[in-house]
């Protein structure tokens, strides 16, 4: 206090708390108090001193003791009229005052007995002071007992009661303690001879992966927030509240700094009479009281009379099984807002359910539950896979049922006020005994209702329309880019010009220069050079005379180039055709998240919607797939892409480019029964969940239903029913698009159509060129008139070595006059038009 103090956090017993309270009230120091019992004895309410001026600066971070409320509710549910309460010698019996007052008003016969540390002495004293008749009456009283003891004392007490034959197999003992571990519970259950019920405090937020390690802007170490680490369960409850109290102070200090209302720390001295209380204490206390955090213990605030009122208990008990007294399960829960959730009555249905009529709530979901053809005036009849399962169970167990549809057409999800809607809400409100439809088993639902064994596996699928195969008749051009094709096309004339020039050089060097009227050789023409280059490129050869080294080097380089180009084209074409054979449809969540052409969503306020929310907002999730999926699904609070019902989602898939995420079984049935067979189902398993029958918490029929469902699975009856509603070879074949084809398949015509188009284009071009040539040269041959031949020229005879080759060529003919005397021949040029 001399160094400066802002607040005080203490974890002590009641006596020390009173001393600290007087100090903090006098000095106006905010005080967060966590009650602690170091010896494991159940906690009794601390009676703090009233403040002299009415301004109490002590806040109880740990909720008030509510064991009395839980115990009185349990006694009422079990219909006990006479029982005994054993309490520890360290336990403040004044804490039972409220419990005894309520029990007295209810007319219950309650006995109290203190248990000393030396438990063996307690039982030896009983046998030494009681007669046999009194011991028999005492043994009858012990049939119903509540133990307010530490775990160690309770274990010794139960062991001594069994050893002295005071406990019987029909006894029922209730052990109540806020702090008891799983190991201690199993030790108590195994020591007990009869039925055992345990009441302990729980913190359900540990199981919420979304806020497991993140508290507003504060990150908690995984050692504390992850239940798989095992460290959290080993901590005392008071230590958890101590952590959250410091977190509450940190939150208050942050808001003070943010609002710029920070107070300097108080430097106080209790020994000086002149010391005044801290003037910033009340402002700091008010900031703390207005705070609200979610920590290791759940929700914490001090808005209810300066105390944290949020607390929840679970009630565990031994189940009716072959190992009676050994199996432990959750029977019900109790919280400060809603009270008891579940049933604790000792109803047993070991052999059957003859004469029992159950109220069954359902929800229409094809093919699980559908309305059958009804007769006017008769009760509504239902059909479907779940109805067949329920009928099979009713036939085996002998019960009857009355079925009705849930009003809000929802399966059930928690609301902001803590209640549940849908079929789960009907079970919690005890308006129905059983809920059946395509209802999945989730940890959140199992906290408030019971589930039978799964009768069908569950996974999430993706429903889409079948993708149309895209036709690309020029797919054979796809292995190369357009720029590559352009470069290849440009290389042909460039290399052709080079070869033409080299061949002309070769021709000049190997022959004499041609005369003015000597025709050029065909092998040295530009067209032949281009033809040779093209022939080499397409690997068809071509006549060529390459006697020079330069020409050989040029053609060798070109041949190497064509070899590499053709080999690369062949390899890329094979890879392209292999990839194009594979179906490019979306098959996994990863494929769906990486594309943006198709919108996707699910049903709002459903188990699938909640699953994607938890996975997509979990900061510890390494894979970004679910984060991207959740952003699209929850776009505009789910109004853009998500729907209100599965039927609406299926209709949207048919109408728009849309993918619907929903239960795989429902989607497969929709694809099987589609009129046009245009739907396809893909996806992978979401988790190891399943569909089951939901019952009230603590229902006596759960084990019977689970056992008979396992029998139906063993006999194969469930497989027969599944084949009835999901035939693989029905009107629409699901297996056809279920998996991508791994085997090779022949190329289809549309993949090879480009080659035929090129061939057809070449043939048409050839015909067109031939027609143009005929048009260009044919009429000129007909219109041309031969020149008049003079008598002198008629005497000339043509030289055999020079002849015209065709009628379309203008040939220059040379004639020699036999009468000529000079050395030079007499050349006469004629236009030769006819052969």
CORUR-V683055 format. One record per run of one state. SS is the DSSP state (alpha for helix, beta for strand, coil for the rest). FROM is the first residue (numbers start at 1). LEN is the number of residues. Records with the same first field share a line. If there is no record, write none. Layout:
SS: FROM-LEN  FROM-LEN
//
This chain:
coil: 1-4  6-1  13-1  28-2  36-22  61-6  79-3  89-4  106-3  116-3  130-2  142-2  149-2  164-8  177-5  192-3  202-2  208-6  216-2  220-2  226-1  230-7  259-7  267-14  290-2  296-2  302-2  305-2  308-4  319-9  336-3  343-14  363-2  366-3  372-10  384-1  398-2  406-8  415-5  421-1  429-5  437-3  441-2  447-3  452-4  459-1  466-9  478-4  511-11  525-1  538-11  582-7  595-4  602-1  604-3  617-8  634-9  644-2  656-2  673-6  683-6  692-2  696-6  716-1  726-3  730-3  734-1  738-11  784-7  795-2  799-16  817-19
beta: 5-1  7-6  30-6  58-3  82-7  109-7  144-5  172-5  195-7  214-2  218-2  266-1  292-4  298-4  304-1  307-1  312-7  328-8  339-4  357-6  365-1  369-3  382-2  400-6  414-1  420-1  434-3  440-1  450-2  456-3  460-6  599-3  603-1  643-1  658-6  679-4  689-3  694-2  729-1  733-1  797-2  815-2
alpha: 14-14  67-12  93-13  119-11  132-10  151-13  182-10  204-4  222-4  227-3  237-22  281-9  385-13  422-7  443-4  475-3  482-29  522-3  526-12  549-33  589-6  607-10  625-9  646-10  664-9  702-14  717-9  735-3  749-35  791-4
//
